[in-house]
């Protein structure tokens, strides 16, 4: 996810040229690049975490039809419990 998000971080992105954030995420300084990398890493972690839960949901929903294939085991006649 990190590499997919970093594709949009370029000097030509108008959102990064906004004066309100250009002093925080200044790509000309080491501190600005580090702050931008930390933000991209944070967002990539959130997206990857939500993708994990989506995968678990798909696996759980795909396994629901198998519940209808389950039945109770019928005891055999010779294995039936006998009260004395």
Secondary structure, 3 states (H helix, E strand, C coil): CHHHHHCCCCCCCHHHHCHHHHCCCCCCCHHHHHHHHHHHHHHHHHHHHHHHHHHHHHHHHHHHHHHHHCCCCCCCHHHCCCCC
